[in-house]
Amino acid sequence: MAAGSLVTSAATTAVAVVRGVDDLDAPTPCAEFDVRALVAHLLTWGPALAGAGRGKSVPPLEDVRVGDDWAERLEAQVADIAAAWGDDSAWEGTTHMGGPTEMPADLVGGMVLAELVVHGWDLGRGSGQRPEWDDDVLEFALGEVAKTADQGRAMGVYGAEVVVPDGASTLDRVLGLTGRDPRWKP
């Protein structure tokens, strides 16, 4: 399956998760964010992620408020990200992710797909859901996270790796690489 189709599939699951969130004050596996703060984080960075898929440097939003329309705004943003990265040409050449530094587009696209999966899982678990993605999406996310996990930890984006047992699911391996405990419960 082409990378663009994988992002579209990951976004479909992320939107389903958004629709199942009912408590903005619940904790999430992402230790620094409760559901409300995670939604604000996603709304802050969404335009930059979509812009990167279009080869444009769009800064993250500032001072994002999570109002009553947060779910509709987040769904629209995820759809915009999927539209931008769903075009396979978005994965070619270089792009920017919220700043002036040029980065390989396929690297950024992989990070975007991983964000949809990992933060989709964070939101899902924080709201008592158990989101599931297609095997192709998870295999791709695992490969992308594995490429950048050490750098992500050095930058403070990922926590210390959580060792998962041999034979763990692909999702659990992705989560462990990002410093999340797949067994986390609210």
N, C-alpha and C positions, 0 to 999 in steps of 0.2 A: 504494500500500500504506500502511496506517495506521502511524503511528509505533510503536505498541505491537507490531505484527507485525514491524517492522524490528528492534526490540530482541531479540525472540525469535529471529529469524534470526541476528543477530550473536552472540547467546549460544550458539547451536548450534555455530557455527564455533569460538568460544572454548573450549567444552568439548572439541571434537575436538582442539584444539591441546593442551590440558592433558593429554589421554590420550596424546599423543605425546612428552611431555617425559620424558627419561631421564637427564639430567645436571643436577643442581641447581647445580653449580659452574661451568657454562658461562657465558661472557659473553653479554650481550644488546646490542641497538642502543641501549638506554637506558643511557647511559654510567655513571650512578651505581648501576646495579643489575646484579648477575649474576642468573642464573635464581632462585636461592634468595631473594635480596633482593627481586626483583620479585614472587615468590610471596608473601612476607611483606607487601609493600606492598598487594597485591591483597586478601589476607586481612584486613589492617588496615582498609581502607576499604570492603570489601564490605557490612558491616552498615549503614553510613551511606548508601551508594548505594541499597540496598533500602529502608531506612527513608524516604529522600526520596521514593521512588515511592509510598509509603503516606502521605505528608504528615506524617511524624514526624521529629523531630530525634533521630537516634541518633548518639552520638559514635563516632568511629573507635575500634577496639580498641587496647589498649596492650600492649606487650611480646609481640607475636605470635611464636610459635615455629613453625618449619617442621619438623614431625615426620614420621614415616613415613606418616601419614594425610593429608598435605597435599593430595594430588590429590582425594581424596574430599571433603575440606572445601571445596576451591576449586570443585569441580564443584557441590556443594550451594549454595554461595554464589552462583555465576553463575546457577543455576536460580532462586534466590530473587530476585535482581535482575531476571531476565527475567519472573518472575511479577508482581513489583511494577510494573514499567514496561510489561509486556505489556497491562495494562488501560489503554485509551485515556483513561480519566478521570484517570489519574495525571498526564497532561500538561496538566491544566487548573488554573488558579489559581496559588497559590504553594506553596512547600515550603521545607525546610531541608536543607542538605547538611552534616551533622555539626556544626552550630553554630546559634546563635540567629538569624542573619541570614536574613530571608525573601528568597527568590529566585523568579523566574518558573519554574514547574514545567516548562514546555517548554524553557527554557534548560538546566535541570539534566538533564532527560531527554536532550537532545542531547549534553550532556557525558558522560553515562553510556554512550550508544551509542558515542560516539567512543572512550571508554576501552576498551570491549570490543574495538573494532577495533584501536586503536593498541597497547594492551598485549597483545592477542592476537597481533598481528604480532610484537611484541618477544619474547614467549615462543616463538612459532613459529620465528623466525629464530635465536634463541639455542639452539634444539634441532634445527636443521637442517631445519625444516619450511617449507613455502611455503603458508601459509593463504590461502584464497580466500573472499570474501564475495560475495553477490548484488550486482548492479549497483545495485539500489535502495538497499541498505544503504550502499554506498560513496558514492553521490551524496548521500544524506542526511548522512552523516558529513562529507563535504567541505563542505557548506553550513554545518554546525554548527561545524566547526573554523575555517572562514573567518571566521565571526562573532566568534570569541573568540581568534583567534591572537595579535593584538597584545597583548591583555590577558594572555594566557597567557605570552607572552614577558616582559612587564613583571613578572609575578609569579614568574618563574623556573620555571614549570611546563613551558614549551616552550623549546627551544633556538632559536638563530638559524635563520631559514628556510633550508632547503636548496633551492636553485633546481633545478628539474627541467626537462628539455627540453620544448619545445613538443610536444604530442601524447602526453605521458606519460599513463600509466593513471590512473584516478581514485584508486586506492590510492596510487600514487606521489605524487600531488598532495597527498593527505591527509598522508602521511608527511613530505613536504617542508615543509608548513606547520607541523608540530609539531617541526621541527628534526631529523628523522631522515633519514638517507641511505638511499633505497630500495635501493641497491646493496650495503648493509652485508652483510658475511659474517663469521662467527666466526673 
